[in-house]
Amino acid sequence: MPIPPRPDSTSNPPADTSVITVELGDRAYPIAIKSGETGLADPSGFASHFLDAVGDCTHAIVVQDVAIADSAGSMITQSLKSSPLRLSVIQIASGETSKSTDRIAQLWNEMLDTAADRRSVVIAVGGGVIGDLAGFAAATFTRGLRLVQVPTTLLAMVDSSVGGKTGINLPGGKNLVGSFWQPHMVWIDTDFLSTLPEREYISGLAEVIKYGVIEDADFFEYLEANIAAILQREPEPTRTAIAKSCESKARVVADDERETTGRRAILNYGHTFAHAVESTAGYGVMLHGEAVSIGMQMAAELSVSLGRCDRELLERQTALLAAAGLPLTWEDADVNDMIAVMARDKKVAHGKLRFVLPDRIGNVELVGDVPADEVAAAIRACR
Amino acid sequence: MPIPPRPDSTSNPPADTSVITVELGDRAYPIAIKSGETGLADPSGFASHFLDAVGDCTHAIVVQDVAIADSAGSMITQSLKSSPLRLSVIQIASGETSKSTDRIAQLWNEMLDTAADRRSVVIAVGGGVIGDLAGFAAATFTRGLRLVQVPTTLLAMVDSSVGGKTGINLPGGKNLVGSFWQPHMVWIDTDFLSTLPEREYISGLAEVIKYGVIEDADFFEYLEANIAAILQREPEPTRTAIAKSCESKARVVADDERETTGRRAILNYGHTFAHAVESTAGYGVMLHGEAVSIGMQMAAELSVSLGRCDRELLERQTALLAAAGLPLTWEDADVNDMIAVMARDKKVAHGKLRFVLPDRIGNVELVGDVPADEVAAAIRACR
């Protein structure tokens, strides 16, 4: 039985909201950014957008983080009950350990138990773990079901829910197994953020600030002027921060969907250092965005010392990350351990250290063959 | 690190062999059909074709059926040793049980143990089980490695190695998890067939004959004239039978890579019945091609009784399948059990029975809403 065709998401956008389109030809899809009466407070709002986005569908499988089952999960299922869809719900335990080979095998079997077929659509409700796991299940069950992402954390809203990366971990490393699988819609209701713990919210802001540095200088200036209001989660600036971040990611992904041209690598600004921070600290000690903040500082230090940018860039980035309440240094950083981790990173070509480095606010370049002693100095500068 | 780009496989085909191109735009790839001095008897032949087809590569992972480790597997690894590639070999136990969630998890970890990265290429050496399992591992490890298929059974040469379907089974059903993932090359050495057991060889002929019925009347006539020689595995007619089958499958796949237009469904001629035969008989009782032969007979009976074709088509198909030594009937067929299985089939739309039915040799159509009593009569006619 054929998978139903993808509706043309670029035409006829709903009039009541800001919709960003990820321009991927026949895989283009909308990111709907909602709140209040246009969000899940409208009982039938999600269901009608859902049906517009996915087209022919008789069965929805909500895969949700058990921690949000009574909040976001419940609002999604309530909205779908206003539709004629058959509805199944699968609960996933919170936390990175759910991104395992055992859990994906169980999830595939649970999907089969719901009598899923190629007309079924998977709806991932939760943070990055749920989006990655449920997205990989959607990519692979009967060789591909349609997917809708409903991110409930700031980090998932501005990063992991957009762009089509799905996957699970192996004992030997994170995200080593997965697929590129674009969703049919990303549904962001900023009201979900009202209950997000402060530390998680701030962690998400690291990725927001990252977009300003890598490809949108105007957005960086906007963040400098509005960071206090965003920290207070004031609706309009928070919404703008999310929308601009999604637009930025959508542009990069549209240029390089599957990491073949190298352009998508700019999204890894700060991340080579951050992965080494997370890995040597032990996963879970630091939140991902906290490690990214420190990693961006190390990358900017490296760029300054290589003469690729002036110190003012580093100073502006430092000030903005600090204003957001993000960490700038890690006093326990072990230089040798971190460099050893970076040399094993799957993004390293033949053992040479490569980094995404800024030359000005709003532009970064992929730089190869960086001397290890310069890398060590950048780590030490953030210790 | 980006995945290296796919070389342009349509230009500069090797001059020494028949190469069929699967026309899939930027995912086009060659099927090289070899034997004797142009096949694995030439120590460096495979390696040089491999490097032409995959492009930039430093590491090859041979995933092979343990049963052919000393024959085809050894010839592949010997050939690769003439190249500068780093080489890893992973053994898979023979049989359908290797297409499990446990085995794919183990395979992912074994690939990580070889220090595979995105420049690594997976080479699947074996029958359909190995191609499906290793293909799915390639599709998903670090979100996608390049894949080369080296089918060693007739069935894999003419069917599963071409077209990009990969996957594993769940306890609840076959091929329920997988990806569409096109190889960079299919390498067919017909010399491998010399040691294939007679029953397996004949089983593969069912799929060969299928291509004649579904979309190549000239090929059907060729088979009628040459079936005795093909049964004797005479080199030239055997090679022609394989090449024409691959050309036929390549045309269908090029029209409908991901089963979105419905065209690819014609490859399932006989298969809806065959799956019900296999499922009610118990998997492993009958070889796949044997069930397909019986299923094609049931489908042709159904087409005749629906008035969609004349009885001569059925008679010609019956004669050719019989001449190939394939079964035409199954005396243990349970009509109700088989119809129950067909109603659950993932290719069934909303419980309505749909079949690929011939109207003349060389053309089939997808027919929906077939009355259950007509289906029952077709099963009874082949009992």
Interface residues (C-beta under 8 A of the other chain):
Chain A: M1 P2 I3 P5 T58 T101 D102 I104 A105 W108 N109 L112 D113 D117 R118 F136 A139 T140 F141 T142 R143 G144 K165 G167 L170 P171 G172 G173 L176 V177 G178 S179 F180 R258 E259 T260 T261 G262 A265 K346 K347 V348 A349 H350
Chain B: M1 P2 I3 P5 T58 T101 D102 I104 A105 W108 N109 L112 D113 D117 R118 F136 A139 T140 F141 T142 R143 G144 K165 G167 L170 P171 G172 G173 L176 V177 G178 S179 F180 R258 E259 T260 T261 G262 A265 K346 K347 V348 A349 H350
